[in-house]
Amino acid sequence: MSTSPLPAGRDPRGAWSLLLLSAASGAADAFAFLCVGQVFAGVMTGNLVLLGASAAGAGEHGMARHVITALVSYAVGVVCGARMSERLRWPLPVMLLIEVALLAAGAVLWALGVITSDGDRMGLLVLIAMAMGIQGRILATPTNYFTGTLTSLVGRMTLRPRNKEDAWVAGRLIAVVAGAAATALVLRLWPDAAAVVTVVPAAGALLTETVPGRLFRGLPHRSGGP
């Protein structure tokens, strides 16, 4: 009997790292929205909507600057992720390490209390949005934009019985909510540590991807997913 609930063809390391990175995405977006400037670090569709609203005079003063900063920084992260993964062929753990380093730098700056001005917040947003851009590019399975994931999941469940693969996809959606909730809770109880919530699941994914393969011997192998 297999010790993993994963469907055939799914690498347990990959599946768990996807859940953890989804949680990191939820945490990063919640932190950016609540603490940095009411914009998103990884959900660029939402930022485009906010940009349109701000162009029409809605929203807080300076929202357009924050939105544009997030969009440009995310794009820079995507460019870096594309070059690292498809041009340089860097291993996934190395690219995740860079993401974790960016998030950790932001968490340290926030914890030290040096983020005091709007310009400081813009710099912090650059770090987090770049990290989310890298994450969004280096993995084929979405972990920081989920409209298509939710649409596909509901469509499949409408047309056929649920299976274990659907459970793991639903788990990523739940992980996003959990990451955002954890950030909001820590922000309320221990504000200086709020940004740490973005780092912990990303670091967990990095650790998961660097676990020696022999520990997973006999379990299914990685495959792509929605």
N, C-alpha and C positions, 0 to 999 in steps of 0.2 A: 504494500500500500504506500502511495506517495505521502510524504509528510507535508506537502504544500497544497493549498486549495486552489492553486493557479490552474488555468486551462492548459491543455497541451500546447507546447510551443512557446510558452512565456517564461522568460528567465526571471526567477524570483528577485534577484538583485535589481533588475530593471524595473519590475513592477513596484517594488517598495520605494525605489528612488523616485519614481514618478509621483507616488503619493506624497513623499516628503517635499519634493520640489513644488508640487501644487500647493501644499501648505505654506511654503516659503513665498509663493506668489500672492496668496491671500494676505499673508502678513505684510508683505511689502506694499501692496496696494492700500491696505488699511492704514499703515503707518504714513504713507505719502499723503493720503487724503486727510487724515486727522491731524497730522503734525507738520507737514511741509507746505501745504498750500492748496488743499482741496482739489488735487489732481491725482491721477493714477500713475503708478510706476510701470505697470505692465499692460494694462488694458487700454490700448491705443484707440480702440473704437470709442470708448467712453471719453477719452481726451479730445477726439475730433468733434464729438457732440458738444463738449464744453467749449471748445474753440469757436464753434459756430454760435453758441449762446453768447459768449463774451463779445464776439464781433457785432452782435446785435444790441450790445449794451447791458446784457444780463450778467449776473454773477458779481463777485467781489472785485474791487479795484486791483488790478495787477494779475488777474487770473490768466489773461492771454499770455503773459510772459512765462508764467509757470507751465502752462500747457505746451507752449512752443519749446520750452526747455526740456520738458519730459519727452516730447516727440523726437527732438533732435538727438537727445542722449540715448533714447531707446534705439534709434536708427544707427547711431555709432556702435552701440553694443551688438546689433545685428551684423554690421559690417565686420566687426572683430570676430564674432562667432563664426561667420561664414568663412573668413580667411583661416581661422584656426582649425575648423573642422574639415573644410573642403579643399583648401589650398595647402595648408601645412600638415594636415592629417594628424593633428595632436590627439592624444588619447583623451577620452571623455573625462577621466579623473583630473587631468591637468586643467581642462577648461572649466570644470566645476570648481577647482581650487581658485581660479581667477575670480569667478563669481563670488565665492565665499569671501575672498579677500576684499572685494569691493563692498560687500554688505557689512563685513566686519569693520572696515574703515569708517563707514557711516555710523555704525553702532557705537564705536569708540568716541567719535566726535560728538554724537548726541549725548552720550553718558557723561562726558567731561563738561557739558554745559557751555561749549564754545559756540553753539549755533544760536546766535542772539538776534541777527538781523535778517531781513528778507534776502539779502545777497548770500548770507550763510545758508539759508534754507535752499536757495537755488543750487548752490554747490552740492549740498547733501542730496538733492533730487537727482543731480547728474550721476552721482555714484550709484544710487539705487536703480534708476532707470537703465543705466548701462548694464548693470548686472542682470536685469530682467530681459534686456535685449539679447544678451549672450545666451541666457537660458532658453529664450524662445527660439533661437536659431540652431543650437547644437543638438536638440532633440527632435526627432521626427514626430513624436507624440506630443500634442499640445499640453503645456503645463502652466501657461499664464494667459490663455484666452480660451473661453469655454462655451461660447454660444454654439459653435458647430458641434462640439462634443455633446452638449445637452440635446441639441436637435437630433443628432444621430442616435443617441441613446433612446430617446422617447420614440423615435420612428421605429427602431428595431424592436423595442418592447411592445409596440402596437401591432406589429406584423407577425411576431413569433414569440414563443415562450422565452422567459428570461434564462440566461445561462451564467456561468461563473465569470466569463469575460465581462458581461454587463455589470456584474457586481464590482469588479475592479474599476471600471469606468465611473460608476456611481461613486466609488470610494474617492476618486480624484476630485469630484465635485464637492463631496463632503469635506475633503481636506482643505479646499479653498476657504470654505466657511469657517472651519476650525481655526485655520491660521489667522483669519481676520478677527475672529472672536478672541483668540488668545492675545493678539496685539491690543485690542480695545481693553481687555481686562487688565493686562499689565500696565497699560497707560494710565488706568484709573488707580491702580494700587501702588505702582512703582514707576512713575513717569520716566525717570532717567534710563530705565532698562527696556523701554518700549521697542527700540530698534533691535535689541538682541533677539527678539522673537523672529525677525527675518533671517537671522544667521543660523539659529539652531537647526531648523529642518534642512536648510541647504547644506550645512555641515554634515548632517545625518545622511543625506543623499551621497555626498562625497565619500563618507566612510563606507556606505553600503557598496558603492561602485569600486572601492579599493579592497574589499574583503577578498582574501584568496579564494580562487575558484574551487579549490578542493573542498571547502566547507559546503559547497552547493553540489557536490558530486552526486549524480543520480537524480537530480531534480531537473525540471524542464529547462529548455534553452530560450533565450530572448527572441521575441518576434515583435513586429510592429503592432500598433493598435490605434483606435480612433481617439 
